[in-house]
Amino acid sequence: MNDELKTKLDSLISQSQVMLFIKWTPEMPQCGFSARAMEMLIDAWIYFESFDILSDEDVRQWLKEYKSWPTYPQLYVKWELMWGVDIMQEMLEEGEFDELKEKLS
């Protein structure tokens, strides 16, 4: 990964305290996993920004290698990768979304 692409990924991740990389848009998610990830955040009243990985092939390919997580969606909280939808589901079931909301306040 070149420096320009790393800077671009860093910039995207830092756009919001909660950044979700998804397929397509929040209004029209292209995959069920992206839709579920957004639903969990919305239901928990956690504000997030999103980026459509299908809109930029470089971002889509290199973000998987950036933090060694091969699938989407990818959730970043305060610039740290929180993994994908399965981990998000576990966090929700274990009440960790409440802790996450406190961390963001």
N, C-alpha and C positions, 0 to 999 in steps of 0.2 A: 504494500500500500504506500503510495507516495504521500508526501507531506501535505499537498493540496487537498487530497481526498480525506486524510485524517483530520485536517482543519475543518473541512465541510461537515464530517460526521460529528465532531466535537461541537460545532456550531448548532447543528440540528438538535442534538441531545440536550444542549443547554438552553433551548428556547423556552422551556417551561420546567417547573419543578417535577412535573409528571408528563413524560413524553411517551407516546405509544406509536410504534411503527406498525402499520397495518396495510392490508391489501385493499386499496381503493380509498373511499372516504367514509367519515362517520355517518353521513346521510345514506350512503349506498355501499356498505361493506361487501366485498367480493368473496369473502369466505366466512364460514360459520365461526371459526376460531376468533377472527377479528371482531365479528359481531358480538360474541360472548365476552371477550375482553372489555369491549366498550360498555356493554350492558352492566358488567360487574362494577366498573368505575362509576358509571352514572347512578346506579342503584345505591352505591355507597356515598354518593354526593362528593366524589373526589374529582376536582377540576383537572382536566388534562388537555394537552394539545396533541395533535396527531400528524403523522406524515405518511403519505401514500407511497409505499415502496415501489409500486408499479409505475410511478411517474418518473423514476430515475434509476436506470439499470445499474449504474455504479454504486449507488447507495444500497440497492437491493442485494447486490452480490457481496460487497465489502462489509456491510454491517454484520453479516453472518460470521465473518472472520474476525471482526473488530474485537468482540468479546467472546469468541468461540461458542456462539449459540446459533445453531443451524436453521432454526425455524422462525416463523412469524405467526402471530404478532410478538413483538418484543416490547417490554415495558421497562422504562428507565425512570427511577425516582431519585431526585436530587443527583442526577448524573451517574447513578449506579444502575447497572442492569439487574432487574428483579426477575428476569427470565420470561417465560411464556405463559400461555393461558392455563396450563395444568398447575403450575406453581401458584398462579393467581387464584385459582379455584381453591387450592389447599389453604392459602392465606386467608381467603374469605371464610372458609369453613372453620378455621381455627381462631377467628376473631382478630387476625392480624391487620385487617383493613382499618379497624378502629385505631390501632396503634399507629398505623401509617398516617391516618388523618391527623392525629395529634402531632406527629413528627412534622407535618406540613404546615401546621398552624403557626 
